[in-house]
Amino acid sequence: MLYKQRTKPKQLEGLQSLVSRLSSTHEKYRFIQDELYKVRVGYGGEQEYDRCMKEVYTDFPHAILHDLSLQQNGVQFQIDSLFIAPDRIIITEVKNIADKIIVKANPTQFLKESQTGARTVFRNPIAEVERKIHFLNSWLHEKEIHLPVTGLITFAHNNEILIEEPPTMPVLPNYEAPVFFREISPESSMLSKQDIQKLAHTFLTHHQDYNPFPLTARYGIQPTELKNGVLCQSCKNAQAIVREGNAWSCPFCGHKSKAPYEKAIEEYFMLVGKSLTNREFCGFTGLTCRHTAKRLLTSPLLQKVGTRKATTYTLTK
């Protein structure tokens, strides 16, 4: 049974906004574009895995939670997908790589081979899963839950996968994952159906959405290097202007919107900081009238903190 669906990564939306506000000549523009591509592709692979997992029907009770994020010992760790069976928990790490995959032994290495035959080593996903198993075991131990945790690696594309020696955990294409889970034969019934439901709800209670913001600090970019203005959400290349009361219109494509500044507010918190002042809002949006800015900052997106010159705004929880 599915207990948690996957949601669009916050980082994906943030990177899209960062690309739109960086000059194409900025020294980190290409790097940010590459980051955006990797996050978008990774999310696409995870969505494909989720579609495949809809085919999982078993004779034993189980729970599936996609995109689970937990904290342990001050470390936040994210699990692409988690499967609870009566006798174990299985962590799945989903990779979206289009090339031929080669798994070498002694030491274990993962390589991707392009159509030209060029080989490149990429980060060992088994090591990534083992790290998450370590933190999850510690998390479970603190809650006096004693259940073995194992791992699974899947690839989103129908890759050719060449494995020299069997690795320490299964490596499969996404479409084989349903068969893998259907063929599980629980060796014991450590957890009843009710126990599995209770554990799934415990995971949901402790889930914390990963927050990568603000991205300028994360990627070493100065907020002053961003384009200011209320950007058109249709063509992304112009600052919207106010016309006829509250109507905003893009001078490039003519797109009209009633409240595009709300998107600018969201972008500020994704890119720049965790609190906002009237002056900072004016600087980010290009507004020249602080009274207009004050009126726009009454948005339901924000909550006001302090009074007069000490007033700041934070996102509504």
C-alpha positions as CSV (number, residue, x, y, z in Angstrom):
1,M,0.0,0.0,0.0
2,L,1.3,3.5,-0.9
3,Y,1.6,5.7,2.2
4,K,3.6,8.6,0.7
5,Q,3.6,9.9,-2.8
6,R,6.6,11.8,-4.3
7,T,6.4,15.6,-4.7
8,K,8.3,17.9,-7.0
9,P,11.7,18.7,-5.4
10,K,11.9,22.3,-4.0
11,Q,15.4,22.4,-5.4
12,L,14.1,22.0,-9.0
13,E,11.8,25.0,-8.8
14,G,14.6,27.0,-7.0
15,L,17.1,26.2,-9.7
16,Q,14.7,27.2,-12.5
17,S,14.3,30.6,-10.8
18,L,18.0,30.9,-10.3
19,V,18.7,30.3,-14.0
20,S,16.2,32.9,-15.0
21,R,17.8,35.5,-12.8
22,L,21.4,34.8,-13.6
23,S,23.1,36.5,-16.6
24,S,24.1,34.0,-19.3
25,T,27.6,35.5,-19.0
26,H,27.8,34.7,-15.2
27,E,30.7,32.5,-14.4
28,K,28.4,29.9,-12.7
29,Y,25.6,30.1,-15.2
30,R,26.6,26.8,-17.0
31,F,27.2,25.0,-13.7
32,I,23.7,26.0,-12.5
33,Q,22.2,24.9,-15.8
34,D,24.0,21.5,-15.3
35,E,22.6,21.3,-11.7
36,L,19.1,22.0,-13.0
37,Y,19.5,19.3,-15.6
38,K,20.6,16.7,-13.1
39,V,17.8,17.5,-10.6
40,R,15.2,17.4,-13.4
41,V,16.5,14.2,-14.9
42,G,16.8,12.6,-11.4
43,Y,13.2,13.5,-10.6
44,G,12.1,12.1,-14.0
45,G,13.7,8.8,-13.1
46,E,12.1,8.7,-9.7
47,Q,8.7,9.3,-11.3
48,E,9.2,6.4,-13.7
49,Y,10.1,4.2,-10.7
50,D,6.9,5.3,-8.9
51,R,4.9,4.3,-12.0
52,C,6.5,0.9,-12.1
53,M,5.8,0.4,-8.4
54,K,2.1,0.8,-9.0
55,E,2.3,-2.8,-10.3
56,V,3.4,-4.2,-6.9
57,Y,0.7,-6.5,-5.4
58,T,1.9,-9.0,-2.8
59,D,0.4,-11.8,-0.7
60,F,1.9,-10.2,2.4
61,P,1.1,-6.8,3.9
62,H,3.5,-4.0,3.0
63,A,3.9,-0.2,2.9
64,I,5.6,2.0,0.3
65,L,6.8,5.5,1.0
66,H,8.4,7.6,-1.8
67,D,10.8,10.5,-1.2
68,L,11.2,10.1,2.6
69,S,13.5,12.6,4.4
70,L,14.5,12.0,8.1
71,Q,17.0,13.4,10.5
72,Q,19.4,11.5,12.7
73,N,22.3,12.7,14.7
74,G,22.0,16.2,13.2
75,V,22.1,14.8,9.6
76,Q,19.2,14.9,7.2
77,F,19.1,11.9,4.9
78,Q,16.8,11.4,2.0
79,I,15.5,8.0,0.8
80,D,14.2,7.8,-2.8
81,S,11.8,5.0,-1.9
82,L,11.2,2.8,1.2
83,F,9.5,-0.6,1.3
84,I,8.3,-2.1,4.6
85,A,7.8,-5.9,4.5
86,P,6.9,-8.1,7.6
87,D,10.5,-9.0,8.1
88,R,12.6,-6.2,6.6
89,I,12.9,-2.7,5.3
90,I,14.3,-2.1,1.8
91,I,15.8,1.2,0.7
92,T,15.7,1.9,-3.1
93,E,18.2,4.3,-4.7
94,V,17.0,5.4,-8.2
95,K,19.5,6.5,-10.8
96,N,18.6,8.0,-14.2
97,I,21.6,7.3,-16.5
98,A,21.1,6.6,-20.2
99,D,24.4,4.9,-20.9
100,K,25.5,1.3,-20.6
101,I,26.2,0.5,-16.9
102,I,29.3,-1.5,-15.9
103,V,29.7,-2.7,-12.3
104,K,33.3,-3.7,-11.6
105,A,34.5,-5.6,-8.6
106,N,37.5,-5.4,-6.2
107,P,37.0,-2.6,-5.5
108,T,33.3,-2.0,-6.5
109,Q,33.1,0.7,-9.2
110,F,30.2,1.9,-11.3
111,L,31.0,3.1,-14.8
112,K,28.9,4.5,-17.6
113,E,29.9,3.7,-21.2
114,S,28.7,6.0,-24.0
115,Q,27.8,5.0,-27.5
116,T,31.4,6.0,-28.5
117,G,32.8,3.6,-26.0
118,A,34.1,6.3,-23.6
119,R,33.9,5.2,-20.0
120,T,33.3,7.4,-17.0
121,V,33.3,6.4,-13.3
122,F,30.3,7.8,-11.3
123,R,29.6,7.9,-7.6
124,N,29.0,4.4,-6.2
125,P,25.3,4.2,-5.5
126,I,25.9,1.2,-3.2
127,A,28.0,3.5,-0.9
128,E,25.1,6.0,-1.0
129,V,22.6,3.4,0.1
130,E,24.9,2.0,2.8
131,R,25.2,5.5,4.3
132,K,21.4,5.8,4.4
133,I,21.1,2.3,5.9
134,H,23.6,3.3,8.6
135,F,21.5,6.4,9.6
136,L,18.2,4.5,9.3
137,N,19.4,1.7,11.5
138,S,20.4,4.3,14.1
139,W,17.1,6.1,13.7
140,L,15.2,2.8,14.2
141,H,17.3,1.7,17.2
142,E,16.5,4.9,19.0
143,K,12.8,4.1,18.7
144,E,13.4,0.5,19.7
145,I,12.4,-0.8,16.3
146,H,14.5,-3.9,15.4
147,L,14.2,-4.7,11.8
148,P,16.9,-5.6,9.1
149,V,17.4,-2.9,6.5
150,T,18.7,-3.8,3.0
151,G,19.2,-1.9,-0.2
152,L,18.3,-1.9,-3.9
153,I,19.7,0.1,-6.8
154,T,17.5,0.7,-9.9
155,F,18.2,2.5,-13.2
156,A,15.4,4.5,-14.9
157,H,16.5,3.7,-18.5
158,N,16.4,0.2,-20.0
159,N,20.2,0.2,-19.7
160,E,22.4,-2.7,-20.6
161,I,23.9,-3.6,-17.2
162,L,27.1,-5.6,-17.2
163,I,28.0,-6.9,-13.7
164,E,31.4,-8.6,-13.3
165,E,30.6,-10.0,-9.9
166,P,27.4,-9.9,-7.9
167,P,27.5,-6.7,-5.7
168,T,26.4,-6.5,-2.1
169,M,22.9,-5.4,-3.1
170,P,20.7,-6.0,-6.2
171,V,21.1,-3.7,-9.3
172,L,18.1,-3.7,-11.6
173,P,16.3,-1.5,-14.2
174,N,13.2,0.2,-12.9
175,Y,10.8,-2.1,-14.7
176,E,12.1,-5.1,-12.9
177,A,11.5,-3.6,-9.4
178,P,7.8,-4.9,-9.2
179,V,8.9,-8.5,-9.8
180,F,11.7,-8.1,-7.2
181,F,9.2,-7.0,-4.6
182,R,6.5,-9.5,-5.6
183,E,9.0,-12.3,-5.2
184,I,10.0,-11.5,-1.7
185,S,9.3,-14.4,0.7
186,P,9.2,-13.1,4.2
187,E,11.1,-15.5,6.4
188,S,9.2,-14.4,9.5
189,S,6.3,-12.2,10.5
190,M,8.1,-9.8,12.8
191,L,5.5,-7.1,11.8
192,S,1.8,-7.7,11.4
193,K,-0.3,-5.6,9.1
194,Q,-1.1,-3.3,11.9
195,D,2.6,-3.0,12.9
196,I,3.5,-2.1,9.3
197,Q,0.7,0.6,9.2
198,K,1.9,2.0,12.5
199,L,5.6,2.1,11.3
200,A,4.6,3.8,8.1
201,H,2.7,6.5,10.0
202,T,5.7,6.9,12.3
203,F,7.9,7.6,9.2
204,L,5.3,10.1,8.0
205,T,5.2,11.9,11.3
206,H,9.0,12.3,11.3
207,H,9.3,13.2,7.7
208,Q,10.9,16.7,7.1
209,D,10.9,18.2,3.6
210,Y,14.4,18.9,2.5
211,N,14.9,22.6,2.3
212,P,17.9,23.7,0.2
213,F,17.3,27.4,0.4
214,P,18.6,30.0,-0.1
215,L,20.4,28.9,-3.2
216,T,22.7,31.9,-3.5
217,A,24.4,30.9,-0.3
218,R,24.4,27.2,-1.3
219,Y,26.2,27.9,-4.6
220,G,28.3,30.9,-3.6
221,I,26.5,33.5,-5.6
222,Q,26.0,37.1,-4.4
223,P,22.4,38.2,-4.3
224,T,23.5,41.5,-6.0
225,E,24.5,39.3,-9.1
226,L,20.8,38.4,-9.7
227,K,18.6,40.2,-12.1
228,N,16.0,42.3,-10.3
229,G,12.4,42.8,-11.3
230,V,9.1,41.0,-11.3
231,L,9.9,38.6,-14.1
232,C,7.3,37.5,-16.7
233,Q,6.3,33.9,-16.0
234,S,5.4,33.5,-19.7
235,C,8.6,34.5,-21.5
236,K,11.0,34.9,-18.6
237,N,13.0,37.7,-20.2
238,A,11.4,40.9,-19.0
239,Q,10.3,42.9,-16.0
240,A,6.6,43.2,-15.7
241,I,5.1,46.7,-15.3
242,V,2.0,48.0,-13.5
243,R,-0.8,49.3,-15.7
244,E,-4.3,50.3,-15.0
245,G,-4.5,49.6,-11.3
246,N,-3.3,46.2,-10.3
247,A,-2.9,44.8,-13.8
248,W,0.7,43.8,-14.6
249,S,1.8,43.4,-18.3
250,C,5.0,42.2,-19.9
251,P,6.3,44.7,-22.5
252,F,7.8,41.8,-24.5
253,C,5.0,39.2,-24.9
254,G,2.0,41.1,-23.6
255,H,1.2,38.5,-20.9
256,K,-1.0,39.9,-18.2
257,S,-1.1,38.8,-14.6
258,K,-2.8,40.2,-11.5
259,A,-0.2,39.2,-8.9
260,P,3.1,38.2,-10.4
261,Y,4.9,39.8,-7.4
262,E,3.8,36.8,-5.3
263,K,6.1,34.6,-7.5
264,A,8.9,37.2,-6.9
265,I,8.3,36.9,-3.1
266,E,8.7,33.1,-3.4
267,E,11.8,33.5,-5.5
268,Y,13.4,35.8,-2.9
269,F,13.1,33.2,-0.2
270,M,14.3,30.4,-2.5
271,L,17.3,32.4,-3.7
272,V,18.3,35.1,-1.2
273,G,17.3,34.8,2.4
274,K,14.9,33.6,5.2
275,S,13.5,37.0,6.0
276,L,12.5,40.1,3.9
277,T,12.4,43.8,4.5
278,N,10.6,46.5,2.5
279,R,14.0,47.8,1.3
280,E,15.1,44.3,0.2
281,F,11.8,43.7,-1.5
282,C,12.2,46.9,-3.5
283,G,15.8,46.0,-4.4
284,F,14.8,42.5,-5.6
285,T,11.7,43.5,-7.6
286,G,12.9,46.9,-8.9
287,L,10.1,48.8,-7.2
288,T,10.8,52.4,-6.4
289,C,7.9,53.2,-4.1
290,R,8.2,51.8,-0.6
291,H,4.4,52.4,0.0
292,T,3.6,50.2,-3.0
293,A,6.0,47.6,-1.7
294,K,4.4,47.8,1.8
295,R,0.9,47.1,0.2
296,L,2.2,44.2,-1.8
297,L,3.9,42.7,1.3
298,T,0.5,42.2,2.9
299,S,0.4,39.0,0.7
300,P,-1.1,35.9,2.5
301,L,2.3,34.3,1.6
302,L,3.9,36.4,4.4
303,Q,3.7,37.0,8.1
304,K,4.8,40.3,9.6
305,V,7.3,40.4,12.4
306,G,8.1,43.6,14.3
307,T,6.8,47.2,13.7
308,R,7.8,50.4,11.9
309,K,11.5,50.4,10.7
310,A,12.1,47.0,12.4
311,T,9.4,45.3,10.4
312,T,10.5,42.1,8.6
313,Y,8.5,39.4,6.8
314,T,8.8,35.7,6.8
315,L,7.0,33.0,4.8
316,T,3.8,31.8,6.3
317,K,4.3,28.3,7.6
